[in-house]
Amino acid sequence: MTGVSTSLDTNGEGASNGFLNRPPQLHGRYPNDVLISGFDILFFWDARMMMQGIHFMGDVPFKKLYLHGLVRAADGQKMSKSKGNVVNPLGLIDKYGADALRFFMAAMESQGRDIKMDEKRVEGYRNFATKLWNACRFAQANGIGASKTLDAPEATLAVNKWIIAETISTVQAVDLALADLRFDGAANAVYQFVWSRFCDWYLELIKPVLGQMDAPATGAEADETRAVAGWVIDQILVLLHPFMPFITEELWHAMGPRENDLIVAKWPMADARSIDPAASQEIDWVIRLIGEVRAARTELGVSPGTRMPVHIRDASAETLARIERQAGVIARLARIDVTPGDGPAGGAVQVVVDEATFVLPLEGVIDLDAERARLTKGIEAAAKERDALAGRLGNPSFVERAKPEAVEKARATMPKRPPRPSG
């Protein structure tokens, strides 16, 4: 759990009772390293421990005091049997698993803030555990197993260099967060990496390299990808183990034979020498392009299975080279075929990524008249809402009598009018 940490002077300077030579039966157990405590007993218990420790032992009883928040009901009230709002953690464990509850507690607790017990979030972290489980099952089905090296494998493919760099960046973020006792930051860094980068993108990007599940690909690129993917999964399991010890230990052994249990595995090393900035920029660009095209298709209501031609304008030589290298991935994930040139005249939607403009012709893909009607209706509704807000803000009675936050919300929502031309 995260909270406020306070370092205490343990040099013994200023101690006045001569107890610095502690009894041998303590065997070095005094002072302790850290005391974890709720902030509500800071003066009832923690301060008394310090004062009595200094008085009788000549030193504070702990080097660092770590104060965490309280677990409250979903509405923020303190849990109480009389109120009937007590949440039984054993019930949540039976329903969602101990790992999901542990991860929820770590991810939601930040310094100076209490935890509101939200069962939906616990359920969300159960889904996160399921996603990790399914990712490992996919890996096993494609010949990806336990890594045989602690260091990142050698990589030549841009997608493999990219995920190695993302893994190293995540290890760095987790290390920094743990050093600052920000367990919420560490948990969320691992969560975002596993869900967004590894599962949603990397596993999709490497499917063409791995081939089909019933006919796995062979060759140097496939072998390299399996080695990199296995190494990344190992790093994920080690990073997640403090937060989700049960599922990670299970997957650790399921991925292949191991010499030791996960709990004694070596912590990942953030070796920045394995980062290839050019490869990272290329894959990040591919992800942005696919994301923008998908968003445009979704907004226009284009069927996910529809394959669309795309024409590219103003693309630099570097962009054209990226498209050529990543053509298969772009075509598969964005469902487009890129062709240089302006493309045919007529209705089209434009997607801009850096300096390049991607033009998606819409003739024969959607009903342009229906789309024009939809956009016109949306413009009219936005104009009506704008005029209504302008009328409310122009009414002195509303501005004077309404709550200040309501007025501020109306002003923030009010679209800015374009400046009138002079003269």
HELIX and SHEET records of a PDB file:
HELIX    1   1 PRO A   24  LEU A   26  5                                   3    
HELIX    2   2 PHE A   39  ILE A   41  5                                   3    
HELIX    3   3 LEU A   42  ASP A   46  3                                   5    
HELIX    4   4 ALA A   47  MET A   57  1                                  11    
HELIX    5   5 PRO A   89  TYR A   96  1                                   8    
HELIX    6   6 ALA A   98  MET A  108  1                                  11    
HELIX    7   7 GLU A  119  ALA A  141  1                                  23    
HELIX    8   8 ALA A  158  ALA A  179  1                                  22    
HELIX    9   9 PHE A  183  GLN A  192  1                                  10    
HELIX   10  10 PHE A  193  TYR A  202  3                                  10    
HELIX   11  11 LEU A  203  LEU A  205  1                                   3    
HELIX   12  12 LYS A  207  LEU A  210  1                                   4    
HELIX   13  13 ALA A  220  LEU A  240  1                                  21    
HELIX   14  14 PRO A  245  ALA A  254  1                                  10    
HELIX   15  15 LEU A  262  VAL A  264  5                                   3    
HELIX   16  16 ALA A  272  SER A  274  5                                   3    
HELIX   17  17 PRO A  277  LEU A  300  1                                  24    
HELIX   18  18 ALA A  317  ARG A  325  1                                   9    
HELIX   19  19 ALA A  327  ALA A  334  1                                   8    
HELIX   20  20 LEU A  368  LEU A  393  1                                  26    
HELIX   21  21 PRO A  396  ARG A  401  1                                   6    
HELIX   22  22 PRO A  404  THR A  413  1                                  10    
SHEET    1   A 3 GLY A   3  SER A   7  0                                        
SHEET    2   A 3 PHE A  62  HIS A  68 -1                                        
SHEET    3   A 3 ASN A  32  GLY A  38  1                                        
SHEET    1   B 2 VAL A  71  ARG A  72  0                                        
SHEET    2   B 2 ILE A 115  LYS A 116  1                                        
SHEET    1   C 2 GLY A 211  GLN A 212  0                                        
SHEET    2   C 2 ALA A 215  PRO A 216 -1                                        
SHEET    1   D 4 ILE A 336  PRO A 340  0                                        
SHEET    2   D 4 MET A 308  ARG A 313  1                                        
SHEET    3   D 4 ALA A 356  PRO A 361 -1                                        
SHEET    4   D 4 ALA A 348  VAL A 353 -1                                        
END                                                                             
